[in-house]
Amino acid sequence: MTSAATSQTRPMTAADWPEVERIYRDGIATGLATFETQPPTWERFDEHRLPAPRLVATGDRGEVLGWAAVTPVSTRQVYRGVVEHSIYVASVARGQGVGGRLLADLLAAADESGIWTVQAKLFPQNLPSLALHHAHGFRTVGTRERIALMTHGPLAGTWLDTVLVERRR
């Protein structure tokens, strides 16, 4: 069993993609992580996310337990320091502090790289993710009601809200 104390983070590489994709796919299957129905290809993932910060959490044997990455919210220069982040934790590592380690390290790396606002859109049903973000200094900005129709998972066919949270440096 891995915990935050034993997990480590490091920069994600293309070689991590098979494990990152598997964890992404598992998160999608929960129906509580994203409206996406399939992970992108590595090329699309790489193209749409900033090269840093982009992290994986690894366990005692070097296995990938989770990942975090950021996407610019806009291509306009005035928003260069505003990103949306994604964090996914492998099902075997959930509830063991891996998400907290990833989020803390992602925020530290974001601060170092000049990012001043990190935001995320979360489903209100994902109580652990909301609690994790609030524990790391995020505030709830607002709720977008019935923003999209979920097409998969236990809430398929339901119009879902998203909660916008942000952490400003």
C-alpha positions as CSV (number, residue, x, y, z in Angstrom):
1,M,0.0,0.0,0.0
2,T,1.4,3.4,-1.0
3,S,0.8,6.6,1.0
4,A,1.7,10.3,0.5
5,A,4.7,9.6,2.7
6,T,6.0,6.9,0.4
7,S,4.9,8.3,-3.0
8,Q,7.2,10.6,-5.0
9,T,6.5,13.0,-7.8
10,R,8.6,13.6,-10.9
11,P,8.1,15.2,-14.3
12,M,6.0,13.2,-16.7
13,T,7.6,11.8,-19.8
14,A,6.3,10.3,-23.0
15,A,7.4,6.9,-21.6
16,D,4.8,7.3,-18.8
17,W,1.9,7.6,-21.2
18,P,0.7,3.9,-21.1
19,E,0.2,4.2,-17.3
20,V,-1.1,7.8,-17.5
21,E,-3.6,6.7,-20.1
22,R,-4.7,3.7,-18.0
23,I,-5.2,5.9,-15.0
24,Y,-7.0,8.5,-17.1
25,R,-9.3,5.7,-18.5
26,D,-10.1,4.5,-15.0
27,G,-11.0,8.0,-13.9
28,I,-13.3,8.5,-16.9
29,A,-15.0,5.2,-16.0
30,T,-16.0,6.5,-12.6
31,G,-18.2,9.1,-14.2
32,L,-17.1,11.6,-11.6
33,A,-13.9,13.0,-13.2
34,T,-14.7,14.4,-16.7
35,F,-17.3,14.6,-19.4
36,E,-14.6,13.1,-21.8
37,T,-15.4,9.5,-22.8
38,Q,-11.9,8.5,-23.9
39,P,-8.4,9.6,-23.2
40,P,-6.7,11.4,-26.0
41,T,-3.7,10.1,-27.8
42,W,-0.3,11.0,-26.4
43,E,0.3,13.4,-29.2
44,R,-3.0,15.3,-28.5
45,F,-2.4,15.2,-24.7
46,D,1.1,16.6,-25.3
47,E,0.0,19.3,-27.7
48,H,-2.8,20.7,-25.5
49,R,-1.0,20.8,-22.1
50,L,1.9,22.9,-21.0
51,P,5.2,20.9,-20.8
52,A,5.5,22.0,-17.2
53,P,4.2,21.5,-14.6
54,R,3.3,18.0,-15.7
55,L,3.9,15.4,-13.0
56,V,3.5,11.7,-12.2
57,A,3.4,10.2,-8.7
58,T,5.2,7.0,-8.3
59,G,5.1,4.3,-5.7
60,D,7.8,2.3,-3.9
61,R,8.5,0.1,-7.0
62,G,8.4,3.1,-9.4
63,E,4.9,2.3,-10.6
64,V,2.8,5.3,-11.7
65,L,0.1,6.0,-9.2
66,G,-1.3,9.3,-10.5
67,W,-0.7,12.2,-12.7
68,A,-1.2,16.0,-12.9
69,A,-1.0,18.4,-15.8
70,V,-2.1,21.9,-16.7
71,T,-3.7,23.5,-19.7
72,P,-3.7,27.2,-20.6
73,V,-7.2,28.7,-20.2
74,S,-6.5,31.0,-23.2
75,T,-3.9,31.7,-25.9
76,R,-4.1,35.4,-25.2
77,Q,-0.9,36.7,-23.6
78,V,-2.7,38.5,-20.7
79,Y,-3.8,35.1,-19.5
80,R,-0.4,33.4,-19.7
81,G,-0.4,32.7,-16.0
82,V,-3.8,31.2,-15.7
83,V,-4.2,27.4,-16.1
84,E,-6.7,24.7,-15.6
85,H,-5.3,21.5,-14.1
86,S,-6.2,17.9,-14.1
87,I,-5.3,15.3,-11.4
88,Y,-6.0,11.6,-11.7
89,V,-5.1,9.0,-9.2
90,A,-5.0,5.2,-9.9
91,S,-7.9,3.3,-8.2
92,V,-5.5,1.3,-6.1
93,A,-4.0,4.5,-4.7
94,R,-7.1,6.6,-4.0
95,G,-7.6,7.8,-0.4
96,Q,-3.9,7.3,0.4
97,G,-2.6,10.9,0.0
98,V,-1.3,10.5,-3.5
99,G,-3.7,13.2,-4.9
100,G,-2.6,15.6,-2.1
101,R,1.1,15.0,-2.9
102,L,0.4,15.6,-6.6
103,L,-1.6,18.8,-6.0
104,A,0.9,20.3,-3.5
105,D,3.8,19.6,-5.9
106,L,1.9,20.9,-8.9
107,L,1.1,24.1,-7.1
108,A,4.7,24.6,-6.0
109,A,5.9,24.0,-9.6
110,A,3.2,26.4,-10.9
111,D,4.4,29.1,-8.5
112,E,8.0,28.6,-9.6
113,S,7.0,28.9,-13.3
114,G,5.1,32.2,-13.0
115,I,1.6,30.7,-13.0
116,W,-0.6,32.9,-10.7
117,T,-4.0,31.2,-11.0
118,V,-4.7,27.5,-11.1
119,Q,-8.3,26.5,-11.6
120,A,-10.4,23.3,-12.0
121,K,-13.9,22.4,-12.9
122,L,-15.2,19.7,-10.5
123,F,-18.4,17.7,-10.3
124,P,-20.2,18.5,-7.0
125,Q,-20.7,14.8,-6.5
126,N,-16.9,14.3,-6.3
127,L,-16.7,15.2,-2.6
128,P,-13.1,13.9,-2.1
129,S,-11.8,16.1,-4.9
130,L,-13.7,19.2,-3.6
131,A,-12.3,18.6,-0.1
132,L,-8.7,18.1,-1.5
133,H,-8.8,21.3,-3.4
134,H,-10.2,23.3,-0.5
135,A,-7.5,21.8,1.8
136,H,-4.9,23.1,-0.6
137,G,-6.1,26.7,-0.7
138,F,-8.6,26.7,-3.5
139,R,-11.8,28.6,-3.2
140,T,-15.1,28.0,-4.9
141,V,-15.8,30.7,-7.5
142,G,-19.2,29.4,-8.5
143,T,-21.3,26.7,-10.0
144,R,-22.3,26.3,-13.6
145,E,-25.7,24.6,-13.4
146,R,-26.7,21.8,-15.8
147,I,-23.7,22.7,-18.0
148,A,-23.5,19.4,-19.9
149,L,-25.2,16.0,-20.3
150,M,-23.2,13.1,-18.9
151,T,-22.9,10.3,-21.5
152,H,-21.2,7.6,-19.4
153,G,-20.8,6.1,-15.9
154,P,-23.4,6.0,-13.2
155,L,-24.8,9.4,-14.0
156,A,-25.2,8.8,-17.7
157,G,-28.2,10.7,-19.0
158,T,-28.1,13.3,-16.2
159,W,-27.4,17.0,-16.8
160,L,-24.5,17.8,-14.4
161,D,-23.3,21.0,-12.7
162,T,-19.6,21.8,-12.4
163,V,-18.0,23.8,-9.6
164,L,-15.3,26.2,-10.6
165,V,-12.5,26.3,-8.0
166,E,-9.3,28.4,-8.1
167,R,-6.2,29.0,-6.2
168,R,-4.4,32.3,-6.7
169,R,-0.8,33.0,-5.7
